[in-house]
Amino acid sequence: MEPFPRVDQSNFHVNPIIPSKTKTPGCRQVAPGIYLPPPFPNDLQTRAQIAHLQYSRCIIGGWAAAHYAGLQLETTRAPLTLISAGNHRRCKENVYFLRPMRELQVWHPDLYFRSLAVSEIHHAAVDCLQLLEKERHTWRVPKVPGITDVQVRQVQLLDELRHRKLLDGTQLVDAATGRFSRSKLYELGKLSDPHAQSPRETILRLILRDIPNIESQVRIDSPTGQLLTTADLAVPRLKVAAFYDGEAHLAREQRDYDSKVWALLSQMGWRCLRVTSGMLSDPRWIVAHFLQLLAMAEAEIATLDSQMIRQPKAKPDDFLAWP
């Protein structure tokens, strides 16, 4: 896997930060000699650009580096990680200075500041895991039985990076050597899944992780053989599936389409559990209801099997039998 992914930066924020020794009219001073024009963004990329002007020899790591590589998780409040081989500065104002453990591979993805150096994604991912482990960056997550909130966030991070094909397992283990517990990393790897398409889908999968024979992103075809839908989680043999309905499913056209899909799934013998954001706060109910659907499916199969066993054999054709 290439350490420097090709990223579509068409949506990247590029704001002409103005280095100046004098106050610039209409601009806000964000650091000595650095002014920011309206609308005064405070996103992670802008903060990385400002830090680059302040500490030009530092390498951007952590969440900002992951953002440059294509991470789509919310990073507005994420701390900024600066990697410096020089004098170790004190961490301040949501900025953390780290010493490089080894020689780093860097790339220069910023469209405006071409000399801004960014660490490769595997080193950046370990930075992020460390900050999550120390709870220096958090966000609200539903409680998942048997897993800590820290682990949930770490799995959400790995799911997102793996889904976007940014991580290689071997390179991640190498980058974590001496920096992050290998046993913890392997445990997180077992909980992670590259097929999760959103952080909320990750939560649903973790809630149902102990269901036997459950699979993620299961394709369901219509009777004509065309793709009907893809279940976020399912036990295909029993035709039981779980779907996470995000905000996109609230739109009128999407609801109309979903209703048709659910009707077809019902006709095809599927039992489905639709989970919304609010329902994730009650994981035990989700597990209990999914197990109930599995039990109903098992009972139906057992009934059909018993009926086939009791069905009498057809009498042989006696057309040529003697009277």
C-alpha atoms as one frame of an Amber mdcrd trajectory, in Angstrom:
protein
   0.000   0.000   0.000   1.312   3.422  -0.936   2.135   5.562   2.136   0.921
   8.672   0.341  -2.666   8.168  -0.841  -4.066  10.114  -3.724  -6.742  12.300
  -2.200  -9.417  14.392  -3.883  -8.747  17.778  -2.307 -11.463  19.663  -4.199
 -13.344  20.204  -0.938 -10.293  21.128   1.125 -10.464  24.520   2.770  -7.869
  26.888   1.328  -7.816  30.220   3.102  -5.071  32.753   2.339  -3.525  33.156
   5.773  -1.561  36.381   5.736   1.900  36.536   7.324   2.472  40.184   8.176
   4.444  42.236  10.683   1.685  44.852  10.835  -2.018  44.555  11.476  -3.969
  43.759   8.336  -7.345  45.562   8.029 -10.359  43.259   8.288  -8.252  40.320
   9.434  -7.934  38.672  12.824  -4.561  38.086  14.438  -4.269  34.396  15.304
  -0.565  34.336  16.190   2.294  36.833  16.276   2.667  38.118  12.727  -0.114
  35.884  11.356  -3.564  37.175  10.364  -6.635  35.306   9.223  -9.189  36.876
   6.847 -12.957  36.377   7.232 -14.794  34.126   7.918 -12.034  33.212  10.431
 -12.257  29.396  10.145 -11.001  27.261  13.023 -10.933  23.898  11.269  -8.039
  21.506  11.682  -6.466  22.281   8.318  -6.383  26.017   9.049  -4.797  25.331
  12.435  -2.196  23.130  10.733  -1.395  25.923   8.284  -1.004  28.439  11.110
   1.249  26.029  13.025   3.349  25.554   9.900   3.990  29.300   9.756   4.925
  29.311  13.441   7.024  26.129  13.448   8.115  25.607   9.855  10.394  22.669
  10.682   7.663  20.684  12.407   5.854  17.834  10.684   2.063  17.717  10.888
   0.900  14.450  12.459  -2.144  12.997  14.191  -5.654  14.031  13.258  -4.551
  16.745  10.851  -2.370  14.275   8.937  -5.248  11.785   8.836  -7.517  14.564
   7.575  -5.094  15.357   4.760  -5.069  11.644   3.843  -8.857  11.555   3.559
 -10.277  10.881   7.046 -13.929  11.961   7.107 -14.590  11.803  10.857 -15.401
  15.097  12.587 -12.049  16.719  13.404 -12.982  20.334  14.174 -12.188  19.978
  17.891  -9.353  17.490  17.426  -5.959  18.410  18.902  -3.116  19.330  16.591
  -0.039  17.101  16.670   3.319  18.582  15.673   6.351  16.328  15.312   9.664
  18.033  15.972  13.202  16.687  16.296  14.352  19.977  17.798  13.726  21.379
  21.256  10.751  19.673  22.839   8.130  22.340  23.408   5.364  22.239  25.962
   1.954  21.182  24.781  -0.485  24.085  24.793  -3.837  25.227  23.463  -4.862
  21.825  22.113  -1.458  21.424  20.435   0.816  18.470  21.236   4.521  18.345
  20.358   6.069  14.908  19.852   9.569  13.673  19.110   9.866  11.304  16.135
  10.628   7.721  17.196  12.299   7.060  13.846  12.801   8.633  10.469   9.408
   9.625   9.115   8.101   9.496   5.594   6.344  12.754   4.776   4.357  14.204
   1.922   3.192  17.692   0.972  -0.550  17.640   0.195  -1.508  21.217   1.140
  -2.559  23.142  -1.950  -1.612  26.547  -0.522   1.441  25.837   1.638   3.520
  23.529  -0.534   6.318  23.232   2.044   3.948  22.009   4.779   5.141  18.476
   5.635   2.622  15.821   6.719   3.444  12.415   8.194   2.317   9.295   6.364
  -1.033   7.820   7.376   0.104   4.831   9.483   2.205   6.993  11.795  -0.681
   9.489  11.950  -3.162   6.730  12.818  -1.014   5.682  15.791  -0.897   9.331
  16.921  -4.699   9.366  16.854  -4.973   6.080  18.754  -2.654   7.462  21.445
  -4.684  10.659  21.862  -7.889   8.634  22.089  -6.285   6.267  24.613  -5.360
   9.225  26.836  -8.790  10.809  26.201  -7.204  13.987  24.892  -9.750  13.831
  22.102 -13.254  12.512  22.695 -16.733  12.600  21.251 -20.013  11.276  22.538
 -20.693   7.616  21.818 -23.504   5.308  23.008 -22.577   2.795  25.673 -21.677
  -0.591  24.204 -21.724  -3.497  26.698 -18.307  -5.056  27.205 -16.394  -2.280
  25.427 -15.123   1.009  26.830 -15.965   4.347  25.226 -12.273   4.733  24.370
 -12.276   1.430  22.476 -15.460   2.379  20.633 -13.855   5.604  19.372 -10.662
   3.787  18.407 -12.626   1.194  16.439 -14.603   3.958  14.724 -11.301   5.519
  13.672  -9.900   2.245  12.318 -13.171   1.420  10.548 -13.160   4.780   8.783
  -9.522   4.535   7.683  -9.904   0.922   6.558 -13.145   1.654   4.718 -11.289
   4.294   2.695  -8.476   1.804   2.035  -5.895   3.989   3.761  -4.413   1.395
   6.138  -2.255  -1.673   5.738  -2.181  -3.965   8.772   1.537  -4.757   8.641
   2.521  -1.116   8.243   0.219  -0.106  11.096   1.815  -2.651  13.443   5.270
  -1.404  12.446   4.271   2.224  13.047   2.860   1.302  16.478   6.021  -0.469
  17.669   7.252   1.219  20.832   4.386   3.710  20.739   1.121   1.808  21.224
   0.421  -1.515  22.932   0.541  -4.312  20.369  -1.961  -6.415  22.329  -4.418
  -3.504  22.418  -3.888  -2.917  18.715  -4.632  -6.565  17.897  -7.754  -6.426
  20.063  -8.942  -3.317  18.214  -8.151  -5.008  14.909 -10.449  -7.910  15.790
 -13.265  -5.464  16.575 -12.706  -3.431  13.409 -14.396  -4.014  10.052 -13.541
  -2.259   6.770 -17.138  -2.493   5.545 -18.648  -0.064   8.076 -19.861   2.961
   6.129 -20.410   5.308   9.066 -19.486   5.645  12.762 -23.076   4.759  13.692
 -22.922   1.550  11.693 -19.787   0.718  13.670 -21.776   1.128  16.898 -24.526
  -1.190  15.643 -21.993  -3.828  14.622 -20.259  -3.683  18.003 -23.605  -4.074
  19.769 -24.417  -7.214  17.747 -20.841  -8.531  17.574 -21.552 -11.683  19.629
 -24.430 -12.904  17.437 -23.348 -16.240  15.880 -22.773 -16.269  12.109 -23.525
 -12.568  11.693 -22.008 -10.894   8.622 -21.602  -7.268   7.595 -22.721  -5.598
   4.351 -24.740  -8.549   3.056 -26.075  -8.210  -0.475 -29.748  -9.081  -0.898
 -30.999  -9.653  -4.442 -34.558  -9.367  -5.689 -36.367 -12.437  -7.101 -35.172
 -11.341 -10.564 -31.530 -11.469  -9.445 -30.961  -7.716  -9.268 -29.536  -5.946
  -6.222 -32.400  -4.977  -3.935 -30.489  -3.661  -0.928 -27.442  -4.286   1.243
 -28.005  -5.191   4.875 -25.603  -3.568   7.313 -25.636  -6.808   9.321 -27.339
 -10.118   8.647 -27.490 -13.837   9.324 -28.099 -14.920   5.714 -29.061 -18.542
   6.435 -31.962 -17.408   8.611 -32.817 -14.323   6.536 -32.545 -11.969   9.524
 -31.013  -8.536   8.961 -30.326  -5.257  10.755 -30.201  -1.857   9.072 -29.025
   1.459  10.461 -31.236   4.297   9.232 -29.335   7.578   9.322 -30.608  11.065
   8.586 -30.600  10.391   4.847 -33.493   7.974   5.361 -35.696  10.789   6.691
 -36.100  12.375   3.256 -39.511  11.787   1.673 -38.228  10.102  -1.488 -35.934
   7.844   0.511 -38.770   6.852   2.856 -40.976   5.950  -0.110 -38.194   3.825
  -1.584 -37.460   2.179   1.780 -41.122   1.224   2.182 -41.046  -0.629  -1.139
 -37.826  -2.393  -0.151 -39.238  -3.509   3.213 -42.361  -4.845   1.478 -40.261
  -6.893  -0.958 -38.013  -8.154   1.840 -41.063  -9.305   3.773 -42.401 -11.136
   0.718 -39.026 -12.835   0.323 -39.138 -14.081   3.924 -36.675 -11.647   5.489
 -37.091 -10.432   9.058 -35.540  -6.992   9.459 -34.641  -4.719  12.351 -34.371
  -1.029  11.479 -32.244   0.895  13.980 -32.188   4.676  14.307 -29.746   6.904
  16.172 -31.889   7.142  19.303 -32.260   3.364  19.522 -28.486   2.922  19.861
 -28.766   4.189  23.433 -30.543   0.935  24.364 -28.180  -1.799  23.130 -29.716
  -4.544  25.253 -33.093  -4.033  23.574 -31.438  -4.220  20.149 -29.714  -7.501
  21.008 -32.861  -8.980  22.579 -35.031  -8.036  19.596 -32.512  -9.385  17.084
 -32.271 -12.661  19.021 -36.069 -12.859  19.003 -36.091 -12.498  15.217 -33.491
 -15.267  14.974 -35.563 -17.529  17.233 -38.657 -16.946  15.097 -36.703 -17.792
  11.953 -35.267 -20.948  13.543 -38.735 -22.025  14.680 -40.174 -21.528  11.205
 -37.404 -23.602   9.630 -37.908 -26.355  12.221 -41.653 -26.400  11.502 -41.088
 -26.695   7.757 -38.570 -29.497   8.284 -40.970 -31.460  10.497 -43.770 -31.086
   7.957 -41.532 -32.483   5.241 -40.634 -35.468   7.447 -44.293 -36.269   8.247
 -45.444 -35.921   4.644 -46.465 -39.429   3.368 -44.605 -40.849   0.431 -46.420
 -40.860  -2.867 -47.911 -44.222  -3.854 -46.118 -45.943  -6.710 -47.765 -45.729
 -10.085 -49.788 -48.937 -10.574 -50.749 -48.283 -14.191 -49.117 -51.529 -15.310
 -50.028 -53.503 -12.205 -52.077 -56.661 -12.713 -55.601 -56.564 -11.307
